[in-house]
Amino acid sequence: MEEEKLNEMFEMVRQNNSMLRTMRRSALIGGILKFIFWVVILVVIPYYVWQYFQPYLKQIQSTYQTVQGQGQSLSDSSSSIAKFFQQFTGGK
């Protein structure tokens, strides 16, 4: 009778150990998958978005620089026009 109870307890301990190992393995796999998910969300997706929008952003930047250069040219032209009119007004 004593041996029967020991065998029963041994079998329960063995099943318990098996369940704990399964739970631990599932937790480990879940943690790894969660890590991969967040790497994809925080690194991979922004990288591909940047690769997609980069040509458009370069085009916008070059257009902005062109407009900025034309604005500087216009500013230089306006000072030249002012000097031209100053010649006729006697330098006032």
Backbone hydrogen bonds in HBPLUS format (Angstrom, degrees):
<---DONOR---> <-ACCEPTOR-->    atom                        ^
c    i                          cat <-CA-CA->   ^        H-A-AA   ^      H-
h    n   atom  resd res      DA  || num        DHA   H-A  angle D-A-AA Bond
n    s   type  num  typ     dist DA aas  dist angle  dist       angle   num
A0005-LYS N   A0001-MET O   3.08 MM   4  6.39 154.1  2.14 146.6 152.1     1
A0006-LEU N   A0002-GLU O   3.01 MM   4  6.29 153.5  2.08 145.0 152.8     2
A0007-ASN N   A0003-GLU O   2.89 MM   4  6.11 156.5  1.95 146.6 152.8     3
A0008-GLU N   A0004-GLU O   2.94 MM   4  6.17 152.7  2.02 143.2 151.0     4
A0009-MET N   A0005-LYS O   2.85 MM   4  6.06 158.3  1.90 147.7 153.6     5
A0010-PHE N   A0006-LEU O   2.78 MM   4  5.95 156.1  1.83 146.7 154.1     6
A0011-GLU N   A0007-ASN O   2.94 MM   4  6.14 152.5  2.02 143.0 149.8     7
A0012-MET N   A0008-GLU O   3.00 MM   4  6.30 153.1  2.07 145.0 152.3     8
A0013-VAL N   A0009-MET O   2.88 MM   4  6.13 157.2  1.93 152.0 158.2     9
A0014-ARG N   A0010-PHE O   2.97 MM   4  6.16 153.7  2.04 143.6 151.0    10
A0015-GLN N   A0011-GLU O   2.96 MM   4  6.24 157.2  2.02 147.0 152.6    11
A0016-ASN N   A0012-MET O   2.82 MM   4  5.99 158.9  1.87 147.7 154.3    12
A0017-ASN N   A0013-VAL O   2.85 MM   4  6.01 158.0  1.90 147.7 153.6    13
A0018-SER N   A0014-ARG O   3.00 MM   4  6.22 154.2  2.07 143.0 150.1    14
A0019-MET N   A0015-GLN O   2.88 MM   4  6.18 160.0  1.92 151.7 156.8    15
A0020-LEU N   A0016-ASN O   2.89 MM   4  6.13 159.5  1.93 151.4 157.2    16
A0021-ARG N   A0017-ASN O   2.95 MM   4  6.16 157.0  2.01 148.7 154.5    17
A0022-THR N   A0018-SER O   3.01 MM   4  6.25 157.2  2.06 147.3 153.7    18
A0023-MET N   A0019-MET O   2.91 MM   4  6.16 158.5  1.95 150.3 156.2    19
A0024-ARG N   A0020-LEU O   2.88 MM   4  6.06 157.5  1.93 146.7 153.2    20
A0025-ARG N   A0021-ARG O   2.88 MM   4  6.06 160.8  1.92 149.1 154.3    21
A0026-SER N   A0022-THR O   2.93 MM   4  6.12 158.2  1.97 146.9 153.1    22
A0027-ALA N   A0023-MET O   2.93 MM   4  6.14 153.7  2.00 146.2 153.2    23
A0028-LEU N   A0024-ARG O   2.94 MM   4  6.20 156.4  2.00 148.6 154.9    24
A0029-ILE N   A0025-ARG O   2.95 MM   4  6.18 168.6  1.96 154.2 156.9    25
A0030-GLY N   A0026-SER O   2.87 MM   4  5.95 157.1  1.93 144.5 151.7    26
A0031-GLY N   A0027-ALA O   2.90 MM   4  6.07 152.8  1.97 144.7 151.7    27
A0032-ILE N   A0028-LEU O   2.98 MM   4  6.27 159.3  2.03 151.4 156.8    28
A0033-LEU N   A0029-ILE O   2.94 MM   4  6.16 162.5  1.97 150.9 155.8    29
A0034-LYS N   A0030-GLY O   2.90 MM   4  6.04 152.5  1.98 144.8 152.6    30
A0035-PHE N   A0031-GLY O   2.96 MM   4  6.16 155.8  2.02 146.4 152.5    31
A0036-ILE N   A0032-ILE O   2.98 MM   4  6.25 162.3  2.01 151.8 156.2    32
A0037-PHE N   A0033-LEU O   2.90 MM   4  6.07 156.4  1.96 145.4 152.2    33
A0038-TRP N   A0034-LYS O   3.02 MM   4  6.31 161.7  2.06 150.5 154.0    34
A0039-VAL N   A0035-PHE O   2.96 MM   4  6.20 151.0  2.04 149.2 157.8    35
A0040-VAL N   A0036-ILE O   2.98 MM   4  6.20 159.3  2.03 150.3 155.4    36
A0041-ILE N   A0037-PHE O   2.95 MM   4  6.24 159.4  1.99 149.0 155.0    37
A0042-LEU N   A0038-TRP O   2.86 MM   4  5.87 165.0  1.88 147.7 151.8    38
A0043-VAL N   A0039-VAL O   2.82 MM   4  5.46 143.3  1.96 143.9 150.9    39
A0044-VAL N   A0039-VAL O   3.41 MM   5  6.84 154.5  2.48 140.6 147.8    40
A0045-ILE N   A0040-VAL O   3.08 MM   5  6.17 166.0  2.10 170.8 168.1    41
A0047-TYR N   A0043-VAL O   3.11 MM   4  6.16 151.0  2.20 143.9 152.5    42
A0048-TYR N   A0044-VAL O   3.04 MM   4  6.35 162.3  2.07 156.8 160.2    43
A0049-VAL N   A0045-ILE O   2.94 MM   4  6.15 155.0  2.00 153.8 161.6    44
A0050-TRP N   A0046-PRO O   2.87 MM   4  6.02 158.4  1.91 145.7 151.5    45
A0051-GLN N   A0047-TYR O   2.93 MM   4  6.23 157.2  1.98 148.3 154.7    46
A0052-TYR N   A0048-TYR O   2.98 MM   4  6.12 145.0  2.11 139.8 148.6    47
A0053-PHE N   A0049-VAL O   2.98 MM   4  6.22 160.3  2.02 154.7 159.0    48
A0054-GLN N   A0050-TRP O   2.88 MM   4  5.67 133.8  2.09 149.4 159.0    49
A0057-LEU N   A0053-PHE O   2.91 MM   4  6.13 157.4  1.96 159.1 166.7    50
A0058-LYS N   A0054-GLN O   2.93 MM   4  6.14 156.3  1.99 155.0 160.8    51
A0059-GLN N   A0055-PRO O   3.05 MM   4  6.25 155.6  2.11 143.8 150.2    52
A0060-ILE N   A0056-TYR O   2.96 MM   4  6.22 157.7  2.01 147.8 153.8    53
A0061-GLN N   A0057-LEU O   2.89 MM   4  6.07 154.9  1.95 145.0 152.2    54
A0062-SER N   A0058-LYS O   2.92 MM   4  6.16 159.9  1.96 149.9 154.6    55
A0063-THR N   A0059-GLN O   2.98 MM   4  6.16 156.5  2.04 146.8 153.6    56
A0064-TYR N   A0060-ILE O   2.90 MM   4  6.10 157.0  1.96 147.3 153.7    57
A0065-GLN N   A0061-GLN O   2.94 MM   4  6.19 157.8  1.99 149.0 154.8    58
A0066-THR N   A0062-SER O   2.95 MM   4  6.14 152.4  2.03 144.0 151.6    59
A0067-VAL N   A0063-THR O   2.95 MM   4  6.20 164.2  1.97 152.8 156.6    60
A0068-GLN N   A0064-TYR O   2.86 MM   4  6.03 155.5  1.92 147.1 154.6    61
A0069-GLY N   A0065-GLN O   2.88 MM   4  6.07 152.0  1.96 143.4 150.8    62
A0070-GLN N   A0066-THR O   2.91 MM   4  6.19 154.0  1.98 149.1 156.5    63
A0071-GLY N   A0067-VAL O   2.86 MM   4  6.08 146.7  1.98 144.5 154.0    64
A0072-GLN N   A0068-GLN O   3.03 MM   4  6.32 151.7  2.11 143.3 150.2    65
A0073-SER N   A0069-GLY O   2.94 MM   4  6.19 154.8  2.00 144.0 151.4    66
A0074-LEU N   A0070-GLN O   2.84 MM   4  6.03 152.5  1.91 144.5 151.8    67
A0075-SER N   A0071-GLY O   2.95 MM   4  6.16 149.5  2.04 141.8 150.2    68
A0076-ASP N   A0072-GLN O   2.98 MM   4  6.28 154.7  2.04 148.0 154.4    69
A0077-SER N   A0073-SER O   2.91 MM   4  6.16 151.9  1.99 144.8 153.1    70
A0078-SER N   A0074-LEU O   2.88 MM   4  6.11 152.4  1.96 147.5 154.4    71
A0079-SER N   A0075-SER O   3.22 MM   4  6.48 150.3  2.31 143.0 149.9    72
A0080-SER N   A0076-ASP O   3.10 MM   4  6.38 147.2  2.21 140.7 150.0    73
A0081-ILE N   A0077-SER O   2.88 MM   4  6.17 153.2  1.95 149.8 157.1    74
A0082-ALA N   A0078-SER O   2.97 MM   4  6.15 153.1  2.05 140.9 148.2    75
A0083-LYS N   A0079-SER O   3.04 MM   4  6.25 154.4  2.11 142.2 148.3    76
A0084-PHE N   A0080-SER O   2.95 MM   4  6.19 149.7  2.04 142.9 151.6    77
A0085-PHE N   A0081-ILE O   3.04 MM   4  6.36 157.5  2.10 151.3 155.6    78
A0086-GLN N   A0082-ALA O   2.99 MM   4  6.16 139.7  2.16 140.6 152.3    79
A0087-GLN N   A0083-LYS O   3.26 MM   4  6.54 135.7  2.47 141.1 150.1    80
A0087-GLN N   A0084-PHE O   3.30 MM   3  5.50 138.3  2.49  98.1 108.4    81
A0088-PHE N   A0085-PHE O   3.16 MM   3  5.36 130.4  2.42  99.1 110.8    82
A0089-THR N   A0085-PHE O   3.18 MM   4  6.43 140.9  2.34 143.5 154.4    83
A0091-GLY N   A0086-GLN O   2.91 MM   5  4.82 152.0  1.99 149.9 150.9    84
